[in-house]
Amino acid sequence: MAFFDGPGGTQVPESVIEAVTRYYRESNANHGGAFPTSAKSDAIVDDAHAALADLVGVDADEITLGPNMTTITFHVSRSIVAAMRPGDEIVVSGLDHQANVDPWIAAARDSEVIVRTWEPDLADCTLKLEDLAEVLNERTKLVAVGWASNAVGTINPIKEIAEHAHRVGAWVYVDAVHAAPHLPLDARAVDADFVAFSVYKFFGPHVGALYGRREITDGLQAYKVRPADHRFETGTGNFEGYAGAVAAVGYLADLGSRYGGAPENAGRRERILAGMNAIRPYEMELYRHLASRLEAIEGIEIAGLTAEADMERRTPTAAITIAGVSPRAAAEQLGERGIAVWDGDFYATGLIERLGLAPEGVVRIGLTHYNTRAEVDGLADALAEIAAGGEQNRCADPRGEIATTR
């Protein structure tokens, strides 16, 4: 198999698999017990908070763990919107995954809060700061935005967005799910108030995490059972998944020592940054090769940023359409060749609708650092064959229009 399905969930290293199974063998117990396995389990949970804090450059007590970004956001949005009053406003983006849109719409509806949409420029699938300024005002209390688009790969200028939002007194809630496997993240450097992400998108198990600025979260209403220690972690945690999360962060740190030049005795945060800084140029060199191959195939179009000057403003994720071939049919044909890609809208439903590509969506090719140039060439060769077949399937519509068959 050649795995280009990373934006939907990455493959995991052996160290993550071993950490999960080791948890079951050696530490399988619930929280707070007066016996060794419970103590070991609690230590792993503490390390998971610390490891994920190191990933985004914050403190361990500012991390909330949960099932995934979507579930955490639905839960915490209730607390955040409870701090608002009727008539206050939330800004969401038309570029985002629905997980950073629908929770705010639902919470706002329940609280008589107004939701405004920051519309993307569909010519290149980017968000323009001047357009953000037009939807901000003194009533804006939150701006929800993605660090990077999971559909088309656009990287958003989070620091500048935060500056605009904070100027009117609004908090910034950042979906970093798609950014986490590709970029070094620093929540404090960009001055984000909340950063949510999912570990299974960066080589770990199905676990989600949220950074919340301490000065804000300490004042939020908590919806929890009374005895719970953590204000935003509800129910028994996925402790084995947390063990895998520690290992996933450790894997990135190890890359920093092996390929990023970080000393092995350096701190985990330093080694993580070195690892991500090693991943980024490798992935983008691979993406440039992919883009050049795709651009040479008649009938294929890439959505979003395509100019060489814009490569640093995107992740190595390509959303493509193929003339005469539905995204699902293309994905099926690639799957038969042992090549994994996604088709559809990937929950970036609003963007795909705006692009006029709903309901079928696009084919999404997501590169990660475990992909190779040979795999990219195999993918491109297969797409060339599929696209050629699509052109042959184009036929004259009896009404004088062009119709396409699957």
C-alpha positions as CSV (number, residue, x, y, z in Angstrom):
1,M,0.0,0.0,0.0
2,A,1.0,3.6,-0.6
3,F,-0.7,5.7,2.0
4,F,-1.8,9.2,0.9
5,D,-4.7,9.2,3.3
6,G,-2.8,11.0,6.1
7,P,-5.2,14.0,6.5
8,G,-7.9,11.5,7.6
9,G,-5.6,9.7,10.0
10,T,-1.9,8.7,9.7
11,Q,-0.1,5.4,10.1
12,V,1.6,4.9,13.4
13,P,5.2,3.9,14.3
14,E,6.0,0.7,16.1
15,S,6.8,2.7,19.3
16,V,3.1,3.9,19.5
17,I,1.8,0.3,19.0
18,E,4.1,-1.0,21.7
19,A,3.2,1.9,24.1
20,V,-0.5,1.0,23.8
21,T,0.0,-2.7,24.3
22,R,2.4,-2.1,27.1
23,Y,-0.2,-0.1,28.9
24,Y,-2.6,-3.0,28.8
25,R,0.1,-5.4,30.0
26,E,1.6,-3.3,32.8
27,S,-0.7,-0.3,33.8
28,N,-4.3,-1.2,33.1
29,A,-6.2,0.4,35.9
30,N,-8.6,3.3,36.6
31,H,-7.6,6.7,38.0
32,G,-6.7,7.3,41.6
33,G,-6.3,3.8,43.0
34,A,-4.1,3.0,46.0
35,F,-2.2,0.3,44.1
36,P,0.8,0.1,41.7
37,T,-1.0,-0.3,38.3
38,S,-3.3,2.7,39.1
39,A,-0.3,4.8,40.1
40,K,1.5,3.9,36.8
41,S,-1.6,4.7,34.8
42,D,-1.9,8.1,36.5
43,A,1.8,8.8,35.7
44,I,1.1,8.1,32.1
45,V,-1.9,10.4,32.0
46,D,0.3,13.2,33.6
47,D,3.0,12.6,31.0
48,A,0.4,12.8,28.2
49,H,-0.6,16.2,29.3
50,A,3.0,17.3,29.5
51,A,3.9,15.7,26.1
52,L,1.1,17.4,24.3
53,A,1.8,20.6,26.0
54,D,5.4,20.4,24.7
55,L,4.0,19.8,21.2
56,V,2.3,23.3,21.2
57,G,4.7,25.1,23.6
58,V,2.4,25.5,26.7
59,D,2.1,24.2,30.2
60,A,0.8,20.8,31.1
61,D,-2.1,22.1,33.2
62,E,-3.4,24.1,30.2
63,I,-4.1,20.8,28.3
64,T,-7.4,19.1,28.2
65,L,-7.6,15.5,26.8
66,G,-10.5,13.9,25.2
67,P,-11.7,11.6,22.3
68,N,-10.9,14.0,19.4
69,M,-10.9,17.7,18.4
70,T,-14.6,17.6,17.4
71,T,-15.9,16.2,20.7
72,I,-13.7,18.5,22.8
73,T,-14.8,21.5,20.8
74,F,-18.5,20.7,21.2
75,H,-17.9,20.3,25.0
76,V,-15.8,23.4,25.6
77,S,-17.8,25.6,23.3
78,R,-20.6,25.3,25.8
79,S,-18.4,26.8,28.5
80,I,-17.0,29.5,26.2
81,V,-20.4,30.6,25.0
82,A,-21.8,30.6,28.5
83,A,-19.5,33.6,29.1
84,M,-21.2,35.5,26.4
85,R,-24.4,37.5,26.4
86,P,-27.3,37.7,23.9
87,G,-26.2,39.9,20.9
88,D,-22.5,39.0,21.3
89,E,-20.9,37.7,18.1
90,I,-18.7,34.7,17.0
91,V,-16.8,34.7,13.7
92,V,-16.3,31.4,11.9
93,S,-14.5,30.7,8.6
94,G,-15.9,29.4,5.3
95,L,-12.5,27.6,4.9
96,D,-12.8,25.4,8.0
97,H,-13.6,21.9,8.9
98,Q,-17.2,21.8,10.3
99,A,-15.8,20.9,13.7
100,N,-14.7,24.5,14.1
101,V,-18.0,25.8,12.7
102,D,-21.0,23.7,13.8
103,P,-20.3,23.7,17.6
104,W,-20.3,27.5,17.6
105,I,-23.4,27.7,15.6
106,A,-25.2,25.3,17.9
107,A,-24.0,27.0,21.1
108,A,-24.8,30.4,19.7
109,R,-28.3,29.4,18.8
110,D,-28.9,28.2,22.4
111,S,-27.6,31.5,23.8
112,E,-28.9,34.1,21.3
113,V,-25.4,34.8,20.1
114,I,-24.8,35.9,16.5
115,V,-22.5,34.0,14.2
116,R,-20.8,35.8,11.3
117,T,-18.8,34.1,8.6
118,W,-15.4,35.1,7.3
119,E,-15.6,34.2,3.7
120,P,-12.6,32.7,1.8
121,D,-11.3,34.0,-1.5
122,L,-12.3,31.1,-3.7
123,A,-9.7,32.0,-6.4
124,D,-6.9,30.6,-4.2
125,C,-8.8,29.2,-1.1
126,T,-7.3,31.7,1.3
127,L,-8.6,33.9,4.0
128,K,-7.8,37.6,3.6
129,L,-7.2,39.7,6.7
130,E,-9.0,42.7,5.2
131,D,-12.1,40.6,5.0
132,L,-11.7,39.6,8.6
133,A,-11.6,43.3,9.6
134,E,-15.0,43.7,7.9
135,V,-16.8,41.2,10.2
136,L,-15.1,42.2,13.4
137,N,-16.6,44.7,15.8
138,E,-16.9,45.6,19.5
139,R,-19.4,42.8,20.0
140,T,-17.1,40.0,18.6
141,K,-16.1,37.7,21.4
142,L,-14.6,34.8,19.5
143,V,-12.9,34.1,16.2
144,A,-12.8,30.4,15.3
145,V,-10.3,29.5,12.5
146,G,-8.1,26.7,11.3
147,W,-4.4,26.8,11.4
148,A,-4.4,24.9,8.1
149,S,-7.2,23.7,5.8
150,N,-7.7,20.0,5.9
151,A,-9.3,20.1,2.4
152,V,-7.0,22.3,0.3
153,G,-3.9,22.7,2.5
154,T,-4.0,26.5,3.0
155,I,-2.0,27.7,6.0
156,N,-3.6,30.6,7.7
157,P,-1.7,33.5,9.3
158,I,-2.7,32.8,12.9
159,K,-0.6,35.4,14.6
160,E,-2.0,38.2,12.4
161,I,-5.5,36.8,12.9
162,A,-5.0,36.8,16.7
163,E,-3.8,40.4,16.5
164,H,-7.0,41.5,14.7
165,A,-9.2,39.5,17.1
166,H,-7.5,40.7,20.3
167,R,-7.7,44.3,19.1
168,V,-11.5,44.1,19.5
169,G,-11.3,42.0,22.7
170,A,-12.1,38.6,21.1
171,W,-10.6,35.2,21.9
172,V,-9.2,33.0,19.2
173,Y,-10.0,29.3,18.9
174,V,-7.7,27.5,16.5
175,D,-8.2,24.1,14.9
176,A,-4.7,22.8,14.5
177,V,-5.7,19.2,13.5
178,H,-4.3,19.5,9.9
179,A,-1.3,21.6,10.8
180,A,0.0,19.3,13.6
181,P,1.6,16.7,11.4
182,H,3.3,19.2,9.1
183,L,4.3,22.4,11.0
184,P,6.1,23.3,14.2
185,L,3.4,24.7,16.5
186,D,3.8,27.4,19.1
187,A,0.5,28.5,20.6
188,R,2.2,31.3,22.7
189,A,4.2,32.7,19.7
190,V,1.0,33.2,17.7
191,D,-0.9,34.4,20.8
192,A,-3.8,31.9,20.3
193,D,-6.2,31.5,23.2
194,F,-7.2,28.0,22.4
195,V,-5.6,25.4,20.1
196,A,-7.3,22.1,19.4
197,F,-5.8,19.0,17.7
198,S,-6.1,15.2,17.3
199,V,-3.2,12.9,18.0
200,Y,-4.3,10.3,15.3
201,K,-3.5,12.9,12.7
202,F,0.2,12.9,13.8
203,F,1.1,9.3,14.1
204,G,-0.7,8.4,17.3
205,P,-4.0,6.9,18.5
206,H,-7.5,8.3,18.6
207,V,-7.0,11.0,21.2
208,G,-7.8,14.7,21.1
209,A,-6.3,17.6,23.0
210,L,-7.0,21.3,23.6
211,Y,-4.8,24.0,24.8
212,G,-6.7,26.7,26.7
213,R,-5.0,29.9,28.0
214,R,-5.0,29.5,31.8
215,E,-6.2,33.1,32.4
216,I,-9.3,32.4,30.3
217,T,-10.2,28.8,31.2
218,D,-9.9,29.5,35.0
219,G,-12.9,31.8,34.6
220,L,-15.1,29.6,32.5
221,Q,-18.0,27.7,33.7
222,A,-17.3,23.9,33.8
223,Y,-19.9,21.3,32.8
224,K,-18.7,18.2,34.7
225,V,-19.6,15.8,37.5
226,R,-18.8,17.2,40.9
227,P,-16.0,14.9,42.0
228,A,-14.0,15.1,38.8
229,D,-10.5,16.5,39.2
230,H,-10.2,18.1,35.8
231,R,-12.7,20.9,34.9
232,F,-13.1,19.9,31.3
233,E,-12.2,16.2,31.1
234,T,-15.4,14.3,31.6
235,G,-15.7,10.6,32.2
236,T,-13.0,8.0,32.3
237,G,-10.2,8.8,29.9
238,N,-8.7,6.7,27.1
239,F,-5.6,5.9,29.2
240,E,-4.1,3.4,26.7
241,G,-4.6,6.1,24.0
242,Y,-2.8,8.6,26.2
243,A,0.1,6.2,26.5
244,G,0.2,6.1,22.7
245,A,0.0,9.9,22.6
246,V,3.1,10.1,24.7
247,A,4.9,7.8,22.3
248,A,3.7,9.7,19.2
249,V,5.2,12.9,20.6
250,G,8.3,10.9,21.5
251,Y,8.5,9.8,17.9
252,L,8.6,13.4,16.7
253,A,11.2,14.2,19.3
254,D,13.3,11.3,18.1
255,L,13.1,12.6,14.5
256,G,14.5,15.8,15.9
257,S,17.5,14.0,17.3
258,R,18.0,11.8,14.2
259,Y,17.3,14.3,11.4
260,G,16.9,17.7,12.9
261,G,20.3,18.2,14.6
262,A,18.9,18.4,18.2
263,P,21.1,16.8,20.9
264,E,19.7,13.6,22.3
265,N,19.9,15.1,25.8
266,A,18.0,18.2,24.8
267,G,14.5,18.8,26.2
268,R,11.5,17.3,24.6
269,R,10.1,20.6,23.3
270,E,13.5,21.4,21.6
271,R,13.6,18.0,19.9
272,I,10.0,18.2,18.8
273,L,10.6,21.5,17.0
274,A,13.8,20.1,15.4
275,G,11.8,17.1,14.2
276,M,9.0,19.2,12.7
277,N,11.6,21.5,11.1
278,A,13.1,18.4,9.5
279,I,9.8,17.1,8.3
280,R,8.6,20.4,6.7
281,P,11.3,20.7,3.9
282,Y,11.1,17.0,3.1
283,E,7.4,17.1,2.7
284,M,7.3,20.2,0.6
285,E,10.0,19.0,-1.8
286,L,7.9,15.9,-2.2
287,Y,4.8,18.0,-2.7
288,R,6.5,20.2,-5.4
289,H,7.3,17.0,-7.3
290,L,3.7,15.8,-6.9
291,A,2.3,19.2,-8.1
292,S,4.6,19.2,-11.2
293,R,3.5,15.7,-12.1
294,L,-0.2,16.6,-11.6
295,E,0.1,19.8,-13.6
296,A,1.4,17.8,-16.6
297,I,-1.7,15.6,-16.6
298,E,-4.5,16.8,-18.9
299,G,-7.9,17.1,-17.1
300,I,-6.5,17.4,-13.6
301,E,-6.9,20.7,-11.6
302,I,-5.5,21.5,-8.2
303,A,-7.7,23.6,-5.9
304,G,-6.1,26.4,-3.8
305,L,-2.6,27.8,-3.8
306,T,-0.5,26.6,-6.8
307,A,2.2,29.2,-7.4
308,E,5.8,28.4,-6.4
309,A,5.8,31.7,-4.4
310,D,2.9,30.4,-2.3
311,M,4.3,27.0,-1.4
312,E,5.2,28.1,2.1
313,R,1.6,29.0,2.7
314,R,0.3,25.5,2.2
315,T,0.7,22.0,3.6
316,P,1.6,19.0,1.3
317,T,-2.1,18.3,0.7
318,A,-3.6,18.4,-2.8
319,A,-7.3,18.6,-3.6
320,I,-7.8,17.7,-7.2
321,T,-10.6,17.2,-9.7
322,I,-10.4,15.0,-12.7
323,A,-12.4,15.8,-15.9
324,G,-14.9,13.1,-16.6
325,V,-14.2,11.1,-13.5
326,S,-16.0,11.4,-10.2
327,P,-13.8,11.6,-7.1
328,R,-15.2,8.4,-5.7
329,A,-14.5,6.5,-9.0
330,A,-11.0,7.8,-9.0
331,A,-10.4,6.8,-5.3
332,E,-11.8,3.3,-6.1
333,Q,-9.5,2.9,-9.0
334,L,-6.5,4.0,-7.0
335,G,-7.6,1.7,-4.2
336,E,-7.6,-1.2,-6.5
337,R,-4.0,-0.3,-7.3
338,G,-3.1,-0.3,-3.6
339,I,-3.0,3.5,-3.4
340,A,-5.0,5.1,-0.5
341,V,-6.5,8.6,-1.1
342,W,-9.7,10.2,0.2
343,D,-12.6,11.5,-1.8
344,G,-15.5,13.8,-0.7
345,D,-15.5,16.9,1.4
346,F,-13.7,15.7,4.5
347,Y,-16.2,17.7,6.7
348,A,-14.9,20.9,5.1
349,T,-18.5,20.9,3.7
350,G,-18.9,24.7,3.5
351,L,-15.8,25.2,1.4
352,I,-16.6,22.4,-1.0
353,E,-20.1,23.8,-1.4
354,R,-18.7,27.3,-2.0
355,L,-16.4,25.9,-4.7
356,G,-19.4,24.4,-6.4
357,L,-18.0,20.8,-6.0
358,A,-20.7,19.4,-3.7
359,P,-21.8,16.7,-3.2
360,E,-19.1,14.6,-4.8
361,G,-16.2,16.8,-3.6
362,V,-12.6,16.3,-4.6
363,V,-9.9,13.7,-4.5
364,R,-7.5,14.5,-1.6
365,I,-3.9,13.5,-1.7
366,G,-2.2,14.0,1.6
367,L,1.6,13.6,1.8
368,T,3.4,12.9,5.0
369,H,7.1,12.4,5.8
370,Y,6.7,8.6,5.4
371,N,5.8,8.9,1.7
372,T,8.5,8.6,-1.0
373,R,9.2,10.0,-4.4
374,A,8.7,6.6,-5.9
375,E,5.2,6.4,-4.3
376,V,4.4,9.8,-5.7
377,D,5.5,8.8,-9.2
378,G,3.3,5.6,-8.9
379,L,0.4,7.7,-7.9
380,A,0.9,10.2,-10.8
381,D,1.2,7.4,-13.3
382,A,-2.0,5.9,-12.1
383,L,-3.8,9.2,-12.2
384,A,-2.6,9.8,-15.7
385,E,-4.3,6.6,-16.8
386,I,-7.5,7.4,-14.9
387,A,-7.6,10.9,-16.4
388,A,-7.1,9.5,-19.9
389,G,-10.0,7.2,-19.3
390,G,-12.1,10.1,-18.1
391,E,-11.5,12.1,-21.2
392,Q,-12.6,9.1,-23.3
393,N,-15.8,8.9,-21.3
394,R,-16.9,12.4,-22.1
395,C,-19.8,12.3,-24.5
396,A,-22.1,14.7,-26.2
397,D,-25.3,15.4,-24.4
398,P,-28.4,15.2,-26.6
399,R,-29.3,18.7,-25.3
400,G,-26.1,20.1,-26.8
401,E,-24.2,20.2,-23.5
402,I,-21.3,18.2,-22.3
403,A,-22.1,15.3,-20.0
404,T,-19.7,13.0,-18.2
405,T,-20.1,9.4,-17.3
406,R,-18.6,7.7,-14.3
